[in-house]
Amino acid sequence: MTALFVLAPSTTAHAQTLSPGTRVRVHSSQVVAPITGSYQGMRRDTVIVIEDGLGARVWTFTSPAVDRIEISAGMKPGNRGPTLRWALVGAGVGAAAGWLVALIAEAATSNQQYNDVLSAAVGAGAGAAFGAVYGYRVLEEHWTTVPLPGRVGLIPTRNGIRVGFSTSF
């Protein structure tokens, strides 16, 4: 039984290997923002990535300069950022709508007075709820960190050839 628990993490680690064409995000000290693109491979101690987008270019990062490499885990809903953003937008729109409805209702019936602050607060609550539900459904890309692949290579020297080996854990 314990053998299953020991072997289980190793099988998931093998599933998250880098192969050419994999969508990756590279965090490096050489760039301000992470580079998202297609992993092309390793040459000696250099990671090669082709950036996504219209201004795509080939990026090369030396292994020591790479802080983290992540692979795409797909688009998923339920992200905190869009949920909060749309809840705030919904609260603002709902507050304005609640206040406006109170003003229109007061003008339509001359004998009733509505509390503008309470009307705006009720509208903000309803708008925030609708906004949060909408924002929860917005898809965002999720990322999984993977180790930098190890390399075995031949390095020419003045006296012959040197064999190099690197690995990461």
ChimeraX attribute file (.defattr): number of C-alpha atoms within 10 A of each C-alpha:
attribute: neighborCount
match mode: 1-to-1
recipient: residues
	/A:1	5
	/A:2	6
	/A:3	7
	/A:4	8
	/A:5	9
	/A:6	10
	/A:7	10
	/A:8	10
	/A:9	10
	/A:10	10
	/A:11	10
	/A:12	10
	/A:13	11
	/A:14	10
	/A:15	8
	/A:16	15
	/A:17	13
	/A:18	20
	/A:19	13
	/A:20	12
	/A:21	13
	/A:22	16
	/A:23	22
	/A:24	27
	/A:25	23
	/A:26	23
	/A:27	19
	/A:28	19
	/A:29	14
	/A:30	13
	/A:31	11
	/A:32	8
	/A:33	11
	/A:34	15
	/A:35	18
	/A:36	20
	/A:37	23
	/A:38	20
	/A:39	23
	/A:40	20
	/A:41	16
	/A:42	20
	/A:43	12
	/A:44	17
	/A:45	18
	/A:46	16
	/A:47	21
	/A:48	19
	/A:49	27
	/A:50	19
	/A:51	19
	/A:52	15
	/A:53	9
	/A:54	6
	/A:55	6
	/A:56	11
	/A:57	12
	/A:58	12
	/A:59	16
	/A:60	16
	/A:61	19
	/A:62	15
	/A:63	16
	/A:64	10
	/A:65	14
	/A:66	16
	/A:67	12
	/A:68	16
	/A:69	22
	/A:70	20
	/A:71	22
	/A:72	15
	/A:73	14
	/A:74	12
	/A:75	11
	/A:76	13
	/A:77	15
	/A:78	16
	/A:79	16
	/A:80	11
	/A:81	13
	/A:82	20
	/A:83	21
	/A:84	17
	/A:85	16
	/A:86	22
	/A:87	25
	/A:88	19
	/A:89	18
	/A:90	25
	/A:91	25
	/A:92	20
	/A:93	18
	/A:94	25
	/A:95	25
	/A:96	17
	/A:97	18
	/A:98	24
	/A:99	22
	/A:100	16
	/A:101	17
	/A:102	19
	/A:103	16
	/A:104	11
	/A:105	14
	/A:106	14
	/A:107	12
	/A:108	10
	/A:109	9
	/A:110	8
	/A:111	7
	/A:112	9
	/A:113	12
	/A:114	13
	/A:115	11
	/A:116	15
	/A:117	13
	/A:118	14
	/A:119	20
	/A:120	23
	/A:121	19
	/A:122	17
	/A:123	24
	/A:124	25
	/A:125	19
	/A:126	19
	/A:127	25
	/A:128	25
	/A:129	19
	/A:130	17
	/A:131	24
	/A:132	23
	/A:133	17
	/A:134	16
	/A:135	23
	/A:136	20
	/A:137	14
	/A:138	16
	/A:139	14
	/A:140	14
	/A:141	11
	/A:142	14
	/A:143	16
	/A:144	13
	/A:145	15
	/A:146	17
	/A:147	15
	/A:148	20
	/A:149	17
	/A:150	13
	/A:151	14
	/A:152	12
	/A:153	14
	/A:154	11
	/A:155	11
	/A:156	10
	/A:157	8
	/A:158	6
	/A:159	6
	/A:160	7
	/A:161	11
	/A:162	11
	/A:163	9
	/A:164	11
	/A:165	11
	/A:166	12
	/A:167	10
	/A:168	8
	/A:169	7
